[in-house]
């Protein structure tokens, strides 16, 4: 088009029409588009518990039913997996209300990790929460790191007392 050309109302009115028709035909095509794939095997992990929370460990393939869109599916492969790696987040409440029970909480955490974690298989991270939430130890399988970190988890009051005490000791030492 040349600069300075004038357009009639009819040209301006009908100029977007091809774009509209193209857009409409694309919409019609996208409404009909479907995605399908030929999936052969799908893994389904399940933990079955009794009403009291106890895990039921001796179920067989025949005691499960599986359906897709209301249609029963055949379970071709079935196995019990009890050795899967665990990823555990240990959240320790270090608010002032826990000050008197924190030692017991820490001992229970040590005991839990000793009983549950398998070396070089399972991983744990430790967080504490009081006035703020702090990540104390990133995801690790090192029992030594976890134990060292748990030993340092404390209430805000105890942390402040230790810091003041350390400052007083260091000033006394300098004299």
Secondary structure, DSSP 4 states (H G I P E B T S, - for coil): --TT----HHHHHHHTHHHHHHHHHHHHHHHH----------------B-TTSPBP----GGG--EEETTEEE----------PPPEEEEEEE-SGGGTTTHHHHHHHHHHHHHHH--TTT-EEEEEEESSSEEEEEEEE--HHHHHHHHHH---HHHHHHHHHHHHHHHHHHH-
